[in-house]
Amino acid sequence: MAFWQHRWATEHIGWHRAVHNDQMVEHWPSIGAPEGCEVLVPLCGKSLDMHWLAERGHAVVGLELVEQGVKAFFDEAGLSPERTEHADHVRHSSGPFTLLQGDALGLAPGTVQADAWYDRAAMIALPDTMREAYVEQLRQQTKSGAVGLLITFAYPQEEMDGPPFALHDEDVQRFFAEGFDVECLERLVLDDERERGLSSITSSVFKLTRT
Ligand SMILES: C[S@@+](CC[C@H](N)C(=O)[O-])C[C@H]1O[C@@H](n2cnc3c(N)ncnc32)[C@H](O)[C@@H]1O
């Protein structure tokens, strides 16, 4: 927790992108999220991908631990959200966006009932030991039949300390083995990321369906 607070406080937010994610733009239309449905974006930061989803007619519910991240998202969008305090989170809402500020792994079951979810740099931001709880939250905060798009990042874990933590295709199969259908849509070799000094880097895109 202190780690993420510190990253925001010191503006070390190298994960943030000024453009929409290519894999999301390419694959989101094919996962079959119902038109106009609510989309959960766990560990959302101030991602501009939330704007892309809203422009497609979705209501967006982001989960973010750090208040500064939530504030930056709304400030940069020129929005003044309504703020309400709840037992385990603070809700900030404006237009199509609702950001729940607090620990995404500590939300009461059913706080969100999303029809779809989008994970870029969320599951890979968490170490292996926290991922079971993360997947359980996806189960608790989505409806049966909900569809998700997951973008992974994988490298030999012993070559670097996370985050991002390696999430291999077989880990995805393992974590989502119960209660989800798992389909790999694309697998990429990221040569342009070699500057990190890693011997191999891949990224996969998965469609997940909550059964
Ligand atoms: C690697 S960043 C990715 C942000 C966003 N998904 C993106 O693509 O730009 C991870 C974000 O998750 C937030 N975070 C970390 N742990 C969290 C938790 N337990 N609950 C909610 N947010 C968390 C961090 O503050 C950070 O903004």
The ligand as a MOL file (V3000), in Angstrom:
LIG
                    3D

  0  0  0     0  0            999 V3000
M  V30 BEGIN CTAB
M  V30 COUNTS 27 29 0 0 0
M  V30 BEGIN ATOM
M  V30 1 C 0.4940 -0.3910 -12.4850 0
M  V30 2 S -0.7420 0.7700 -12.0880 0 CHG=1
M  V30 3 C -1.8690 0.5160 -13.4580 0
M  V30 4 C -2.9400 1.5520 -13.5800 0
M  V30 5 C -3.8850 1.3800 -14.7790 0
M  V30 6 N -4.4800 0.0690 -14.8240 0
M  V30 7 C -3.2050 1.7000 -16.0660 0
M  V30 8 O -3.2020 0.8650 -16.9730 0
M  V30 9 O -2.6970 2.8320 -16.1990 0 CHG=-1
M  V30 10 C -1.5680 0.0050 -10.7120 0
M  V30 11 C -2.5370 0.8950 -9.9950 0
M  V30 12 O -3.2280 0.1270 -9.0200 0
M  V30 13 C -3.3100 0.8530 -7.8160 0
M  V30 14 N -3.4220 -0.1560 -6.7390 0
M  V30 15 C -2.4460 -0.9340 -6.2430 0
M  V30 16 N -2.9150 -1.7700 -5.2990 0
M  V30 17 C -4.2470 -1.5290 -5.2100 0
M  V30 18 C -5.3000 -2.0620 -4.4130 0
M  V30 19 N -5.0890 -3.0370 -3.5090 0
M  V30 20 N -6.5540 -1.5670 -4.5880 0
M  V30 21 C -6.7930 -0.5840 -5.5070 0
M  V30 22 N -5.8330 -0.0350 -6.2820 0
M  V30 23 C -4.5720 -0.5030 -6.1400 0
M  V30 24 C -2.0590 1.7090 -7.7780 0
M  V30 25 O -2.1810 2.8580 -6.9650 0
M  V30 26 C -1.8940 2.0590 -9.2680 0
M  V30 27 O -2.5630 3.2540 -9.5750 0
M  V30 END ATOM
M  V30 BEGIN BOND
M  V30 1 1 1 2
M  V30 2 1 2 3
M  V30 3 1 2 10
M  V30 4 1 3 4
M  V30 5 1 4 5
M  V30 6 1 5 6
M  V30 7 1 5 7
M  V30 8 2 7 8
M  V30 9 1 7 9
M  V30 10 1 10 11
M  V30 11 1 11 12
M  V30 12 1 11 26
M  V30 13 1 12 13
M  V30 14 1 13 14
M  V30 15 1 13 24
M  V30 16 1 14 15
M  V30 17 1 14 23
M  V30 18 2 15 16
M  V30 19 1 16 17
M  V30 20 1 17 18
M  V30 21 2 17 23
M  V30 22 1 18 19
M  V30 23 2 18 20
M  V30 24 1 20 21
M  V30 25 2 21 22
M  V30 26 1 22 23
M  V30 27 1 24 25
M  V30 28 1 24 26
M  V30 29 1 26 27
M  V30 END BOND
M  V30 END CTAB
M  END
